[in-house]
């Protein structure tokens, strides 16, 4: 099992807070909608990403595919941060 990156860990923590569930209940490979992310919490997640990672999502090249799971999302954010 792959160890969580710092970005993944922060996303897990934020999603757990948003959904009011323990971080241990969050699988980084599970689709976000299966975790309970709805359209409102999705927007909240976008704001969290922009604030915590200083990423402008509209200019980042991020796609719907990158939001399939926390792991994919974290991977894309890490790539953006390295550029």
C-alpha positions in Angstrom: 0.0 0.0 0.0 1.4 3.4 -1.0 2.1 5.8 1.8 0.0 9.0 1.7 1.7 12.2 0.5 1.4 15.4 2.5 -1.1 16.6 -0.1 -3.1 13.4 0.2 -3.0 13.7 4.0 -4.3 17.3 4.0 -7.0 16.4 1.5 -8.1 13.4 3.6 -8.2 15.7 6.7 -10.3 18.4 4.9 -12.7 15.9 3.4 -13.2 14.2 6.8 -14.0 17.6 8.4 -16.4 18.5 5.5 -18.2 15.1 5.8 -17.9 14.9 9.6 -16.4 11.4 9.4 -13.2 10.0 10.8 -10.1 10.2 8.5 -9.8 6.4 8.9 -13.1 6.0 7.0 -11.6 7.7 3.9 -9.9 5.7 1.2 -7.7 7.8 -1.1 -8.6 5.5 -4.0 -12.4 5.6 -3.5 -14.3 7.9 -5.9 -15.2 11.2 -4.3 -18.9 10.8 -4.9 -18.8 7.4 -3.0 -17.2 9.2 -0.1 -20.2 11.5 0.1 -18.9 14.5 -1.8 -21.9 16.2 -3.4 -22.0 19.3 -5.5 -21.9 21.7 -2.6 -19.0 19.9 -0.8 -17.2 19.7 -4.2 -17.2 23.5 -4.5 -16.0 23.7 -0.9 -13.2 21.3 -1.8 -12.2 23.5 -4.8 -11.9 26.5 -2.4 -9.8 24.5 0.1 -7.4 23.4 -2.7 -7.0 26.9 -4.0 -6.4 28.3 -0.5 -4.2 25.6 1.0 -2.1 24.9 -2.1 -2.1 28.3 -3.7 -3.3 26.8 -6.9 -5.5 28.6 -9.4 -7.7 25.7 -10.6 -9.0 27.5 -13.7 -5.4 27.9 -15.0 -4.0 24.6 -13.7 -5.2 22.2 -16.5 -7.0 20.1 -13.9 -9.7 17.9 -15.4 -12.8 16.0 -14.2 -10.6 12.9 -14.4 -8.3 14.4 -11.7 -11.2 14.5 -9.3 -11.9 10.7 -9.5 -10.2 10.2 -6.2 -8.2 11.9 -3.5 -5.1 10.1 -4.8 -5.6 11.3 -8.4 -6.3 14.8 -7.1 -3.3 14.9 -4.9 -1.1 13.6 -7.7 -2.2 16.4 -10.0 -1.8 19.1 -7.3 1.8 17.8 -6.7 2.6 18.1 -10.4 1.3 21.7 -10.5 3.3 22.6 -7.4 6.5 21.2 -9.1 6.1 23.4 -12.1 
